[in-house]
Amino acid sequence: MSGVPLAFSRRAERIEATHLGSIAIVDAGGRLLFGIGDIGLATYIRSSNKMIQALPVIRSGAADRFGLSSAEIAICCASHSGARYHLDVVAGMLAKLGLESGALGCGAHEPGDRQELARLMSTGIAPSVLHNNCSGKHAGMLATCLAMGWPIEGYLSLEHPLQQWILELMAEHTMVPASQIGTAIDGCSLPTFYLPLNAIATSLALYVDNARRGDEASSRIMAAVAEHPELIYEHGGFDSELIRALGPRCIAKRGAMAVFVIGLDTLSYGPIGIAVKLEDGNIAQMPPVVMRALEQIGVLSPAELERLAPYRGIVVENCNGMRVGDVYTDFTLEKVVDPVVA
């Protein structure tokens, strides 16, 4: 890898960790607008492509056939924290499909939501598949299979027609032939895709461009996510609050091992895609990195900047609530081309 310092963890005014990474910012034609580090770095996209994985929920007719609400469409794109408000949406979706939670192939893990985790621990109840951060995505895939008349058995496999459809959608959005996209198994047992950072950014720019041009699937998904940003992660989560601040012109998503993507409709550049990768795999430092990039390219209004100000840096506190350090950023994006007014 050939990333550059993007963020620094500091304690008592001394740097104790340097977080290397790369950023690619492109337009809907795949043209690089800004970059830093290795913009061609290949990495697994992990959960950052859930908005593309959700497209078949609309295009198959599943959303209309089963009467999915905007909240249920939004949860299909989620890496949620397993709060009760997340679980209720996924459970309601499964009820509309006539399926039990056991149909979900994502596996179970402890919820990230502290209240829900405390409830489970106090009652001795084991986490269920609904608590899996990907349960909404899997519910959407089951809906698609039912709408298309495909078997739900084996829907996790890359050879299943649904996963082949998603692979083709990835190829379409990244401009990388399907035969050249590397695959592996994600944490939730679905395929994940290995792609250059600039191609990942292109997928977001194209997604937003399609929505702006009237594509029903991407526009419905972006509208649903903007209406329910807390379902994408949680209240206060950076990707959720970024979407809340920027509204329906934005879609944003974190992924495991410190991948973060944004699709944004802008006045200066038209639809753009932003992809960030931190090489240490620690996503905790992501908010100030993303905020610095957004500020430098000048796509946020003063009101949006003010609303997102809490994410421009990270205060580090110890177990007694004492401030002992911080995380800050210090990098300058390289401007590659001049703006093109949309």
VMD Tcl script that draws the C-alpha trace (Angstrom):
set ca {
  {0.00 0.00 0.00}
  {1.12 3.58 -0.58}
  {-1.26 5.65 1.48}
  {-0.31 8.96 3.07}
  {-0.89 10.35 6.58}
  {-4.53 11.41 6.78}
  {-5.16 11.49 10.53}
  {-3.12 11.60 13.73}
  {-3.94 10.35 17.21}
  {-2.40 12.72 19.75}
  {-1.93 12.47 23.52}
  {-0.36 15.25 25.63}
  {0.45 17.07 22.35}
  {2.53 14.12 21.14}
  {1.52 11.95 18.19}
  {1.10 8.32 19.23}
  {-0.39 6.97 16.02}
  {-0.42 8.01 12.37}
  {-3.31 6.76 10.23}
  {-2.40 6.29 6.58}
  {-4.93 6.19 3.82}
  {-6.05 7.19 0.35}
  {-8.96 9.20 -1.06}
  {-10.43 9.23 -4.57}
  {-13.06 11.74 -5.69}
  {-14.51 11.29 -9.17}
  {-17.37 12.49 -11.34}
  {-20.04 10.35 -12.99}
  {-17.80 9.73 -15.98}
  {-15.16 8.18 -13.75}
  {-12.89 11.20 -14.17}
  {-10.67 11.87 -11.16}
  {-11.36 15.29 -9.66}
  {-9.33 15.13 -6.45}
  {-7.11 12.51 -4.92}
  {-4.48 11.73 -2.35}
  {-2.45 8.61 -1.70}
  {-3.01 5.59 -3.95}
  {-6.29 6.27 -5.74}
  {-5.94 2.96 -7.60}
  {-5.53 0.96 -4.41}
  {-7.56 -2.25 -4.62}
  {-9.59 -3.15 -1.53}
  {-12.72 -5.05 -0.59}
  {-15.70 -2.72 -0.65}
  {-17.37 -4.66 2.20}
  {-20.66 -3.05 3.35}
  {-20.06 0.20 1.49}
  {-21.94 -1.13 -1.55}
  {-25.23 -1.98 0.14}
  {-27.10 0.68 -1.83}
  {-26.13 -1.19 -5.01}
  {-27.03 -4.54 -3.47}
  {-30.46 -3.06 -2.70}
  {-31.25 -2.06 -6.29}
  {-32.85 -5.45 -7.13}
  {-35.38 -4.93 -4.32}
  {-36.89 -2.17 -6.46}
  {-36.08 -3.45 -9.95}
  {-37.52 -6.90 -9.28}
  {-40.84 -5.38 -8.21}
  {-40.40 -6.81 -4.70}
  {-40.86 -3.46 -2.97}
  {-44.24 -2.91 -4.61}
  {-45.37 -6.54 -4.48}
  {-44.84 -6.76 -0.72}
  {-45.77 -3.16 0.05}
  {-42.43 -2.25 1.55}
  {-42.39 1.08 3.34}
  {-39.68 3.69 2.90}
  {-38.21 2.54 6.22}
  {-38.08 -1.05 4.98}
  {-36.38 0.05 1.76}
  {-33.85 2.04 3.78}
  {-33.04 -0.88 6.09}
  {-32.01 -2.90 3.02}
  {-28.97 -0.57 2.80}
  {-28.12 -0.67 6.49}
  {-25.22 -1.65 8.65}
  {-27.39 -1.00 11.66}
  {-26.44 -1.19 15.33}
  {-29.19 -3.60 16.35}
  {-31.30 -1.09 18.26}
  {-34.94 -1.94 18.84}
  {-36.04 0.47 16.14}
  {-33.84 -1.43 13.68}
  {-35.08 -4.85 14.75}
  {-38.72 -3.81 14.50}
  {-38.30 -2.70 10.88}
  {-36.58 -5.94 9.82}
  {-39.12 -8.07 11.69}
  {-42.01 -6.20 10.04}
  {-40.43 -6.74 6.66}
  {-40.09 -10.49 7.22}
  {-43.73 -10.63 8.29}
  {-44.76 -9.11 4.96}
  {-42.71 -11.78 3.20}
  {-44.29 -14.56 5.24}
  {-40.86 -15.70 6.45}
  {-39.36 -16.44 9.84}
  {-36.08 -14.89 10.92}
  {-34.41 -18.27 10.41}
  {-34.57 -17.64 6.66}
  {-31.89 -14.98 7.07}
  {-28.46 -16.38 6.28}
  {-26.41 -13.62 7.91}
  {-25.73 -15.29 11.25}
  {-26.03 -13.65 14.67}
  {-23.77 -11.28 16.58}
  {-24.10 -8.97 19.56}
  {-25.79 -5.65 18.82}
  {-23.71 -2.51 18.79}
  {-26.55 -0.61 20.46}
  {-25.76 -0.41 24.16}
  {-29.36 -0.43 25.38}
  {-30.21 -3.52 23.38}
  {-27.01 -5.26 24.46}
  {-27.78 -4.46 28.11}
  {-31.29 -5.87 27.66}
  {-29.93 -9.12 26.25}
  {-27.34 -9.45 29.00}
  {-29.83 -8.73 31.78}
  {-32.33 -11.27 30.49}
  {-29.85 -13.92 29.40}
  {-31.23 -13.86 25.86}
  {-28.77 -14.71 23.10}
  {-28.45 -12.34 20.12}
  {-30.51 -13.36 17.10}
  {-29.96 -12.99 13.39}
  {-32.07 -9.81 13.55}
  {-29.26 -8.20 15.56}
  {-26.82 -8.78 12.72}
  {-26.01 -5.40 11.19}
  {-26.75 -6.85 7.74}
  {-30.16 -8.36 8.56}
  {-32.03 -5.71 6.57}
  {-29.92 -6.32 3.48}
  {-30.58 -10.05 3.72}
  {-34.33 -9.47 4.17}
  {-34.29 -7.38 0.99}
  {-32.52 -10.17 -0.87}
  {-35.11 -12.68 0.28}
  {-37.86 -10.35 -0.97}
  {-36.13 -10.11 -4.34}
  {-35.84 -13.90 -4.63}
  {-39.53 -14.35 -3.87}
  {-40.53 -11.67 -6.39}
  {-38.35 -13.24 -9.10}
  {-39.42 -16.81 -8.38}
  {-35.89 -17.80 -7.39}
  {-35.14 -20.20 -4.54}
  {-34.24 -18.58 -1.25}
  {-32.08 -21.59 -0.49}
  {-28.54 -20.84 -1.55}
  {-29.14 -17.11 -2.02}
  {-25.77 -16.44 -0.34}
  {-23.79 -18.14 -3.10}
  {-22.10 -16.15 -5.85}
  {-23.60 -18.66 -8.32}
  {-27.18 -17.78 -7.27}
  {-28.96 -15.67 -9.91}
  {-29.44 -12.82 -7.43}
  {-25.72 -12.59 -6.66}
  {-24.91 -12.78 -10.37}
  {-27.30 -9.86 -10.92}
  {-25.56 -7.89 -8.17}
  {-22.16 -8.68 -9.69}
  {-23.36 -7.26 -13.00}
  {-24.67 -4.17 -11.20}
  {-21.25 -3.73 -9.61}
  {-19.63 -3.98 -13.02}
  {-22.08 -1.44 -14.44}
  {-21.52 1.07 -11.64}
  {-17.74 0.70 -11.31}
  {-16.97 0.44 -15.05}
  {-14.95 -2.68 -14.27}
  {-15.88 -5.85 -16.23}
  {-17.48 -8.49 -14.03}
  {-14.76 -10.95 -15.02}
  {-12.15 -8.60 -13.51}
  {-13.88 -8.04 -10.17}
  {-12.34 -10.09 -7.38}
  {-14.66 -11.70 -4.85}
  {-14.48 -13.07 -1.32}
  {-16.92 -13.93 1.47}
  {-18.06 -11.05 3.66}
  {-18.78 -11.19 7.39}
  {-22.46 -11.86 6.71}
  {-21.57 -14.71 4.29}
  {-22.49 -12.82 1.11}
  {-20.01 -12.07 -1.68}
  {-17.90 -8.93 -1.31}
  {-16.00 -7.31 -4.14}
  {-12.33 -6.36 -4.59}
  {-12.00 -3.13 -6.56}
  {-9.73 -0.11 -7.06}
  {-10.59 2.87 -4.89}
  {-11.33 5.12 -7.87}
  {-13.72 2.50 -9.28}
  {-15.51 2.34 -5.94}
  {-15.86 6.13 -6.02}
  {-17.21 5.91 -9.58}
  {-19.96 3.56 -8.42}
  {-21.25 6.23 -6.05}
  {-21.09 9.02 -8.61}
  {-22.99 6.91 -11.14}
  {-25.54 5.92 -8.51}
  {-26.34 9.56 -7.76}
  {-26.27 10.47 -11.45}
  {-28.78 7.70 -12.20}
  {-31.04 8.95 -9.42}
  {-30.85 12.52 -10.71}
  {-31.72 11.33 -14.22}
  {-34.88 9.63 -12.94}
  {-33.85 6.00 -12.41}
  {-36.64 4.68 -10.19}
  {-34.59 2.25 -8.13}
  {-31.71 4.52 -7.12}
  {-33.95 7.55 -6.64}
  {-36.40 5.62 -4.39}
  {-33.55 4.23 -2.34}
  {-31.88 7.62 -1.90}
  {-35.20 9.18 -0.89}
  {-35.88 6.38 1.61}
  {-32.42 6.66 3.14}
  {-32.76 10.45 3.43}
  {-36.11 9.99 5.16}
  {-34.71 7.45 7.63}
  {-30.95 8.08 8.01}
  {-30.87 6.54 11.49}
  {-31.69 3.17 9.93}
  {-28.44 3.16 7.92}
  {-26.41 3.01 11.13}
  {-27.83 4.73 14.21}
  {-28.72 8.10 15.70}
  {-25.47 10.03 16.01}
  {-23.54 7.71 13.69}
  {-21.44 9.64 11.19}
  {-22.90 8.21 7.98}
  {-26.43 8.61 9.37}
  {-25.86 12.22 10.41}
  {-24.04 13.08 7.19}
  {-27.11 11.96 5.24}
  {-29.40 13.79 7.67}
  {-27.45 17.04 7.20}
  {-27.16 16.85 3.40}
  {-30.57 15.36 2.65}
  {-31.63 13.50 -0.48}
  {-28.68 14.74 -2.53}
  {-26.40 12.48 -0.50}
  {-25.92 8.80 0.21}
  {-23.10 7.66 2.47}
  {-22.01 4.32 3.86}
  {-19.28 2.91 6.03}
  {-17.77 -0.50 5.47}
  {-15.67 -2.86 7.55}
  {-11.88 -2.41 7.61}
  {-12.25 1.37 7.32}
  {-13.84 1.91 3.93}
  {-16.18 4.89 3.59}
  {-18.07 6.10 0.53}
  {-20.22 9.09 -0.34}
  {-22.35 9.85 -3.37}
  {-23.24 13.53 -3.58}
  {-24.97 15.81 -6.07}
  {-23.04 19.08 -6.21}
  {-23.37 22.43 -7.99}
  {-19.71 22.63 -8.95}
  {-19.08 19.09 -10.22}
  {-22.48 17.48 -10.69}
  {-22.79 14.02 -9.13}
  {-19.55 12.92 -7.49}
  {-18.36 9.83 -5.70}
  {-15.92 9.81 -2.79}
  {-14.13 6.70 -1.56}
  {-11.81 6.66 1.46}
  {-9.67 3.80 2.74}
  {-7.67 3.88 5.99}
  {-4.95 1.28 5.90}
  {-5.03 0.33 9.58}
  {-8.64 -0.79 9.21}
  {-9.81 1.40 12.10}
  {-12.89 3.32 11.07}
  {-13.00 5.36 14.28}
  {-10.77 8.02 12.67}
  {-12.96 8.30 9.56}
  {-15.27 11.25 10.41}
  {-12.58 13.98 10.60}
  {-10.87 12.60 7.49}
  {-14.10 12.74 5.48}
  {-15.01 16.16 6.85}
  {-11.63 17.61 5.85}
  {-12.05 16.25 2.34}
  {-15.57 17.67 2.02}
  {-14.42 21.07 3.28}
  {-11.50 21.21 0.87}
  {-13.59 20.54 -2.23}
  {-16.14 23.15 -1.20}
  {-19.37 21.18 -1.60}
  {-20.97 21.95 1.78}
  {-22.95 25.06 2.65}
  {-22.09 27.08 5.79}
  {-25.18 25.66 7.49}
  {-24.18 22.10 6.61}
  {-20.64 22.70 7.86}
  {-21.99 24.04 11.14}
  {-24.30 21.08 11.59}
  {-21.49 18.62 10.96}
  {-18.89 20.51 13.02}
  {-18.84 17.88 15.82}
  {-17.32 15.39 13.35}
  {-14.35 17.58 12.34}
  {-12.24 16.18 15.16}
  {-12.38 13.51 17.85}
  {-11.83 14.13 21.57}
  {-10.20 11.20 23.36}
  {-11.34 10.69 26.95}
  {-10.21 8.17 29.53}
  {-12.41 6.02 31.77}
  {-12.92 8.93 34.19}
  {-14.13 11.26 31.46}
  {-10.89 13.25 31.39}
  {-9.81 14.66 28.06}
  {-6.46 13.02 27.36}
  {-5.99 13.51 23.65}
  {-7.58 13.97 20.27}
  {-7.62 12.85 16.66}
  {-6.95 15.50 14.05}
  {-6.29 15.67 10.31}
  {-3.63 17.44 8.30}
  {-3.65 16.72 4.56}
  {-4.30 18.57 1.32}
  {-6.13 16.94 -1.56}
  {-4.55 17.26 -4.98}
  {-6.89 18.96 -7.44}
  {-6.71 17.04 -10.69}
  {-9.14 18.88 -12.99}
  {-11.05 22.11 -13.01}
  {-14.71 22.13 -11.94}
  {-17.38 21.41 -14.51}
  {-20.62 23.22 -13.82}
  {-23.54 20.78 -14.00}
}
mol new
graphics top color blue
foreach p $ca { graphics top sphere $p radius 0.5 }
foreach p [lrange $ca 0 end-1] q [lrange $ca 1 end] { graphics top cylinder $p $q radius 0.2 }
display resetview
